[in-house]
Amino acid sequence: MTLQEIAKALVAPRKGILAADESVGTMTKRLDAIKVVSTPENRSLWREIMVTTDGIEVAISGVILFDETLRNPLPNGKMIADILKGKNILSGIKVDKGAYKYNENEETFTLGQDGLTERLEDYKKLGAVFTKWRAVYKVGNNLPSAAAITGNSIGLAEYALLVQKAGLVPIVEPEVLVLKGNHDINKSRQVTEKVLKDVFYWLKQFGIKFDSMLLKPNMVLAGKESKSQATAEEIAQLTVEILRKTVPKEIPGIVFLSGGLTPDEATGYLKKMNEKYKGLPWQLSYSFGRALQQEALRAWSGKSNNIKAAQEVFFVRAKKVSSARNGK
Ligand code: 13P
């Protein structure tokens, strides 16, 4: 498959991406919450439960994995990329090495370019065809700073360049932490628009092929502590409005992160956008982590007796998100 074909397949009708690329630290937090010890076996069993769910390929085009999961056999003895291939699901890999706090405002830039070219060759051999790199931006008084915006944009552009050169599809993820704080939705709109504008400016400067990448942004939302919460209608409107202003039409798809929204909220806002706006130049789809996994993870709670039930819960959510992608 060419890079354009891979990018398009990831946002095929009714389909989107499952983000199961939590680092060991993040996965440990998720498992702590359900009182399961974070051993390599438990982390990999959870990924096995998700990818062996019957029928999941109707809603999932690709799964973003973490290094540990792509490299090692699952508890059932199989390699995850082989299981996914058998279901016609594409394997992806998170290639950044996390956000580094560099100033007193705890702004970050993303690490991971060291040895990236070599790791990409490894990941290709292991079956990965697409990748993800996440940059994080804090919202606040005079935040994000110019340095955080430009530094992260250039990081994303350098990453996308190396990945396309290696023959894989980059997912560019600039995540503005819009839910953290008491700002209103307008502030989120301003910041997200500014960030996306800068990201695409630098992607263009570095000669990134827009038809061979995907964008993974946040939705535009009021801070959790804001007194003026926005309606789904406003969220859909402001999100699509800034995407129209900033995202080139050659980009095949925009795959939203769920960013701490509840599964119903993330699904509902995605549905509203797809219901309200037809004929956009790009597909509006998903690359949810928590919104796809949270309910099923709780249903499992680390007990083998619960696996079947957890898979059912997972499948129900995946189908809901898949319908939302079509505005249903
Ligand atoms: P959430 O949907 O839980 O925000 O995760 C998506 C993701 O991959 C963040 O990098």
Residues whose N, C-alpha, C, O or C-beta is under 5 A from the ligand:
A	BS01	13P	A19 R134 L257 S258 G259 G260 S287 F288 G289 R290 A291
